[in-house]
Amino acid sequence: MTTQDRQFNRFAWAIRLSPVLAAIILAALWMAGAPPMVPDLRLSAPVVARPGDTIGLRAWQVDQDDEGYTVIVAPPVTVELRNAAGMVLAKTKLGKSLVQGMEGHLRIPDGLDEVLSLVALAEIDGRSVSVERALYVRESIESRLPTGRAVNAFQAYELGLMRATGSRRAATVLDPRVEEGACVPDLRCWLSVWVGDPEVVVRVRSVAGVRVESNAVPPSNGFARVPLVVAGSEGRVEVEVLGQDGAIVAAREVRLPVVPGGIVARASATDGRIEVEWDQLGGHEAVLVDVFQGRRWVRALSLSPSDPHLPALGPGVWRLQVRADLFSDNTAGVSYVVAADPKGPGRARQAADAVLVNADREGLDPLAVAIIDGAFEQTDVDDLLRALFAIPSFDVVAIGAGVSARIDVDETLEREQELRRWQAAAAILLIGLMVSMVLLRVELLAQARARRLLDDFGDEAPAPRGGASSGRGLWAFVLLVFVLMAVLALSKRWF
């Protein structure tokens, strides 16, 4: 045996074990990519806030029970407000919600003007878990939380053209609005019709999918209220104004705003105490209540049917969004309540000013303008408020599903796994190159030895043909296999 043969024999065991080594690298890569068992703690909070204001907070844990079903857990959670240096500026301990998770609010200290961090901290199964998100604090900052409901074109509010007859055509007012902002199928909603003429009556006829619960209704303080029940997924009615002789003075068709499976909510304030009423299909159960001032989420609460009262919120115009669980923004019931400011112009004017703040985005409301012009000085304020907030309350402010504690962990794991994928691919490719080089060397030496043997037989021996060697090109095939394994190691789908 020659010296070269002995050297190749020493490499033979490495060549035989090279596929096993590559398989071990792939197996280790696959095991390293398994996600760590980090509890899925989530925090829902505003993105922006003003110094001196409060912000609403909700936190919960998404877990699985013994049967593999997703459940919502409420571990004790503390939320801290930190600056860029990590200093704690404010903190609060959330209380347990009557429905799901933990809830509460945090007051932003005065004098801040920077980007801060909200950090939710919890102890889950003996492990400290945290989730962090940014909070932009500015004096004049406005919330950019999206508004809107996911409904089709036949479930959105649409007011048809008014058809007026007779001598009153120019002075006739016919403005029908759903007081709850939207109707829910099989639940009662109220249509408030602004007519402004005490000498007429209002009649509502069903055009499609609506059950009208009253006949002609005379207006009180300029408004006629008619109870309705939508029987399907959409509804249309014809609203008619009748004169004293029973003739139709004006009429227009209304497509009612409809939210299937939603909640109908109403709120009222008495002596600073706010009472919330709600109706929902399937029973009267506890609900989540998110309190907004404008579009800024300021408090997170929950109410039970046995005690439907909110704590005093102070003077101002408050938007209440009532929902059945943490993930039902779209079907939330919306109601507005106005707490009078002792130094202010009155509840009606406060409400009108709040509606006109959004005039550039939502359009000018003629009822708000009429209130500011003093056209309803003798009208009951509650009637005005019900009609004034009817259209703005159709939309909801989306809070979202919250930020998960797993986001940072998943991002770190992905970066580390990406590095491991390239390292594994490089190692597999290096092994393939080494094995291929050895095989190529063996093939070249075998060909040289074959030529020497032929030379020893003399010129009478036949010349070797180009494809006579069964091992020719084996090194290229082996290299191709290792290249494919290296490409497999780079696959994000498998590793």
Summary of the structure (lengths in Angstrom):
residues: 495
radius of gyration: 36.5
end to end distance: 45.5
largest distance: 131.7
contacts: 1545
relative contact order: 0.13
helix: 26%
strand: 35%
